[in-house]
Amino acid sequence: MLNNIEQRIKNLSIENRAFIDGQYCTLLNKMEKYSSIDGKRIKNLYVANEEEINLAVQAALNSYQSRVWVDTTIEHKKTVLLKLADLMEECREELALLDTLETGRSLKNYYYDSVPKAIDALRWFAESADKYFEHATPMQAESFSVIIKEPLGVVGLITPWNDPLVVDVWKFAPALLMGNSVVLKPAEQASFSILKVAKLAFDAGIPAGVFNVVPGYGETAGKALALHPDVSGIFFTGSSEVGKLIMQYAGQSNMKKIGLECGGKSPFIVSKNCTMLQEAAAVLSKNIFYNQGQICSAPSRLIIHQSIKETFLSYLVEESKKYTPANPLSLDTEVGAVVSKEQYERIKKYIDKGLSSSAKIITDSKQPDVVDGGYYLTPTIFDNLSPDDPLAQEEIFGPVLVVLDFQTIHEAVKIANNSKYGLAASIWTNDLDEAYYVARLLEAGLVHINSYGEDSMSVPFGGFKESGLGKDRSLYAFEEYSNTKTIWMKFSPIKES
């Protein structure tokens, strides 16, 4: 159990160098880093330029062409990744502290939820790998064909800062299990924990060059990775704007395979036929506010029937008070800081825009005084908005919820689908016919009925429209990191001697 937290952070041995070809490497450039908890300097991070990305890709390519990992049995790959999961478990406290220090998210959340979830995901993929079977066509008199999966080769992964290790594992685990060599570029705001994991992976038995972690800025290191002709697949989680650039880079280089998990503006519909109003309010409040709204699938649009709106909002405002931010280093804290000054200022611009418009704010607009120099925002709920208002259309990625009302369920579906995004959605109703109707018509990759945020590694995660393409999690993830090959075999009849 964590104790003496501030002293433990002071005693942390933070690795800030890239991990390339089985060892830590000092890069040419460093960036200054500041914790959003209190604005104070933390350890600088080495960031890669294009030449250093090339070195990492070359190391990955050499390892792939040597087939040192490709030709390893799936049983051995499974054993190695399960060993990595055990090592991460042993370092759970350190990993949670590293992520909290960098991102300002609640230590309680990292220690009890996010880091364990990443470890569980790694074990799930490892245990699933030898249950993922290839296919064969029916045998003919003189022919037979098999459809197999082969690794892509060198795979580039670009991961975000809002839930670092979870998304890292969602990508590197299936990529490695399919036999690829990996170059992972974490967000510069959240690199310390995955740099630690890179060495743990090597210690677990992943050969040198197979798993490389190279921090850097998206516009330099990320772009170089996505454009590299020796990278056969690029997989990204982040904004839709950058996702579009990734698509362009893939086309400009070698038509590499891509997977994109991008933005969201997810609708949360509450029907007049819903009798679970208090429960729905609690679920909505948790999923939009628990990480300062910095979740791509957060339900940031409440679409509520006019007849129950007043009652529901009274419950919602009370529930939102549970997510007032506090010191992230306290294990009593549910919600910590916004990740950075830049993100804080971006969210504040949206809030100020709402305050200066005809929108009605129904929560306390006074911002909290938590830790001097830190970046904290209270839950903010805006009512009296048009579905076309920028606050209802653009991904804010902060603790901001907009309220839109409707009179008919057809109107609710229309409002919900009036978005360039399509990541997640929810319908709350006691009418089974209505639930089925709405779930079928919602344009989203994941639709919840009388729930939100529940998930499982056994189901895929990914969206429609500008929320991206491809899937994280589940057996479908193995498809992402592989090529499909058909081998056709022709046989001759046996001749009697």
C-alpha positions, -999 to 999 in steps of 0.1 A, spaced: 0 0 0 13 34 -9 25 56 19 49 86 23 40 94 -13 59 127 -17 90 111 -4 86 81 -27 83 105 -57 115 122 -47 132 88 -45 120 78 -80 146 68 -104 131 83 -136 144 70 -169 142 98 -195 162 82 -224 149 64 -255 151 26 -254 166 14 -287 180 -21 -297 179 -34 -261 194 -4 -243 188 31 -232 202 57 -255 209 94 -249 194 115 -277 206 149 -291 177 170 -278 158 174 -245 126 190 -236 118 207 -203 90 191 -183 67 205 -157 42 187 -135 6 199 -139 1 190 -102 20 221 -90 37 236 -121 72 226 -108 100 213 -130 104 175 -132 131 156 -150 137 166 -186 129 141 -214 151 132 -244 131 136 -276 139 121 -309 146 139 -342 141 122 -376 176 107 -377 170 91 -343 137 77 -354 156 62 -383 180 45 -359 151 29 -340 134 18 -372 166 2 -384 170 -16 -352 135 -29 -355 140 -39 -391 172 -57 -383 155 -77 -356 125 -85 -379 147 -96 -408 168 -119 -384 135 -136 -375 147 -139 -339 112 -131 -327 91 -139 -358 100 -176 -357 97 -179 -319 67 -202 -311 35 -186 -299 39 -205 -267 72 -188 -260 58 -153 -270 30 -160 -246 54 -169 -218 75 -138 -223 45 -114 -222 31 -131 -192 65 -126 -175 64 -89 -185 30 -87 -169 44 -101 -137 73 -76 -137 48 -47 -143 28 -60 -113 60 -59 -92 65 -23 -103 28 -12 -100 35 15 -74 64 30 -94 44 30 -127 15 47 -110 37 73 -94 54 80 -128 21 85 -146 7 107 -118 38 129 -118 37 135 -155 -1 138 -162 -16 150 -129 -42 124 -129 -53 110 -96 -28 85 -81 -57 65 -67 -70 61 -102 -36 50 -116 -28 27 -87 -61 9 -84 -75 12 -119 -54 22 -148 -21 3 -142 -39 -29 -131 -61 -26 -162 -30 -24 -184 -15 -55 -167 -48 -74 -171 -49 -64 -208 -14 -77 -213 -23 -110 -197 -55 -113 -217 -37 -108 -250 -10 -133 -240 -35 -159 -229 -56 -154 -261 -27 -156 -286 -27 -194 -289 -65 -195 -292 -65 -173 -323 -67 -197 -352 -62 -194 -389 -85 -208 -415 -87 -234 -443 -111 -239 -472 -129 -273 -476 -106 -299 -491 -111 -306 -528 -102 -337 -547 -69 -322 -559 -65 -290 -540 -64 -274 -506 -59 -238 -494 -51 -222 -461 -56 -186 -451 -29 -175 -427 -18 -144 -408 17 -130 -411 32 -101 -392 34 -68 -410 71 -63 -402 81 -31 -384 51 -15 -367 50 21 -355 28 29 -326 19 65 -315 1 66 -282 -16 93 -261 -12 108 -226 -46 105 -211 -44 67 -202 -9 59 -211 -1 23 -202 -36 10 -210 -34 22 -246 2 13 -249 -6 -23 -240 -37 -24 -263 -13 -18 -292 21 -33 -284 8 -66 -270 -11 -78 -301 16 -64 -324 43 -84 -306 23 -115 -303 17 -115 -341 55 -114 -346 61 -78 -355 90 -56 -343 78 -24 -327 88 13 -325 65 30 -300 64 68 -297 46 78 -266 31 112 -260 58 136 -247 34 144 -218 35 108 -207 66 88 -215 83 78 -182 62 47 -175 65 31 -209 102 38 -209 103 17 -177 82 -10 -193 106 -12 -223 134 -24 -201 111 -47 -182 101 -62 -216 138 -68 -225 143 -84 -190 113 -106 -196 129 -120 -228 119 -98 -257 151 -97 -279 170 -65 -286 155 -45 -314 120 -61 -312 105 -35 -288 118 1 -290 104 31 -272 114 66 -286 98 97 -271 93 128 -292 70 154 -305 43 144 -329 52 169 -356 88 156 -358 92 121 -343 56 110 -350 57 123 -385 90 107 -393 77 73 -380 45 76 -401 64 85 -432 92 59 -429 93 35 -458 105 6 -437 75 9 -414 48 -14 -426 20 -3 -402 12 28 -382 -13 28 -354 -23 59 -336 -45 71 -308 -52 109 -305 -70 137 -322 -89 134 -354 -68 162 -369 -36 143 -364 -53 111 -375 -60 127 -409 -23 136 -411 -13 100 -403 -35 89 -433 -17 113 -456 17 102 -444 8 66 -450 -2 74 -486 28 96 -492 52 69 -482 45 32 -488 7 28 -484 14 13 -450 -15 -2 -430 -31 22 -406 -52 20 -375 -67 52 -360 -85 57 -327 -94 93 -327 -118 119 -312 -153 117 -299 -183 137 -289 -204 108 -275 -241 112 -269 -259 100 -237 -296 98 -244 -321 96 -216 -356 87 -227 -389 97 -210 -393 59 -205 -363 58 -182 -371 53 -145 -334 50 -135 -327 87 -134 -305 88 -103 -285 59 -116 -281 74 -150 -270 107 -136 -244 90 -115 -231 70 -145 -230 100 -167 -212 122 -142 -185 96 -135 -178 90 -172 -176 126 -182 -158 140 -152 -136 114 -136 -104 122 -155 -111 159 -160 -130 148 -191 -98 137 -208 -112 105 -222 -119 101 -260 -151 82 -254 -164 105 -226 -202 111 -229 -199 149 -234 -235 154 -249 -265 148 -227 -296 144 -249 -326 145 -225 -363 143 -229 -379 176 -220 -404 160 -196 -377 147 -173 -350 173 -179 -355 193 -147 -355 163 -124 -325 147 -141 -304 178 -140 -310 182 -103 -296 147 -98 -267 154 -122 -256 186 -106 -253 169 -72 -234 139 -87 -210 163 -104 -198 176 -71 -182 143 -64 -157 150 -91 -144 183 -79 -106 181 -83 -82 178 -54 -45 170 -48 -37 141 -71 -12 127 -47 -38 120 -20 -53 85 -21 -86 101 -12 -87 121 -44 -109 109 -73 -100 136 -98 -67 153 -102 -53 179 -126 -56 186 -163 -25 172 -180 -8 205 -189 -10 243 -190 -17 241 -228 -46 217 -223 -59 238 -194 -60 269 -215 -77 251 -244 -105 239 -221 -108 273 -205 -113 290 -238 -144 267 -244 -157 274 -210 -153 312 -214 -170 309 -248 -200 293 -232 -201 318 -204 -201 347 -229 -228 332 -250 -266 326 -244 -258 292 -229 -268 287 -193 -242 273 -169 -259 251 -142 -228 243 -121 -205 265 -101 -183 284 -126 -157 293 -99 -125 274 -105 -109 254 -76 -78 265 -57 -62 231 -52 -24 232 -54 -5 264 -61 8 264 -97 -13 234 -108 -41 231 -134 -75 222 -121 -110 226 -135 -144 220 -119 -171 200 -137 -190 224 -160 -225 218 -174 -240 241 -201 -277 241 -209 -297 261 -235 -275 252 -264 -283 244 -300 -271 210 -313 -250 229 -339 -232 251 -313 -194 246 -313 -196 235 -277 -219 207 -288 -199 198 -319 -162 201 -311 -142 177 -289 -133 198 -258 -114 170 -240 -122 185 -207 -148 183 -179 -174 201 -199 -209 186 -206 -235 201 -228 -273 195 -224 -296 191 -254 -333 183 -251 -357 165 -274 -394 157 -277 -394 125 -297 -370 96 -298 -365 101 -335 -354 136 -328 -330 123 -302 -313 99 -327 -310 128 -352 -293 150 -326 -270 121 -315 -259 114 -351 -254 151 -359 -217 148 -353 -185 142 -373 -176 117 -346 -189 82 -339 -170 66 -311 -194 57 -283 -231 63 -274 -257 54 -248 -295 50 -245 -313 49 -212 -348 35 -213 -371 9 -198 -387 3 -232 -370 -27 -248 -383 -19 -282 -370 17 -279 -336 5 -268 -333 -18 -297 -345 8 -322 -321 35 -310 -291 11 -306 -294 1 -342 -296 36 -355 -268 53 -335 -237 59 -355 -211 47 -330 -186 19 -327 -198 11 -291 -234 15 -280 -244 11 -243 -279 3 -232 -287 15 -196 -250 17 -190 -218 35 -199 -181 28 -195 -185 -9 -189 -161 -28 -211 -142 -60 -215 -110 -71 -233 -132 -95 -252 -150 -68 -271 -134 -44 -297 -130 -7 -291 -130 18 -320 -153 42 -338 -169 53 -370 -166 85 -391 -139 109 -378 -134 88 -347 -112 66 -368 -108 31 -382 -96 -2 -369 -101 -18 -335 -82 -20 -302 -89 -49 -278 -104 -83 -284 -93 -109 -310 -100 -83 -337 -68 -65 -326 -47 -94 -339 -62 -87 -373 -49 -52 -372 -13 -62 -368 -11 -88 -395 -14 -94 -432 -37 -121 -446 -21 -146 -470 -36 -174 -490 -15 -205 -497 -30 -227 -524 -19 -263 -527 -24 -284 -558 -21 -322 -556 -19 -350 -581 -40 -381 -579 -22 -412 -565 -14 -435 -594 -16 -472 -588 18 -489 -594 
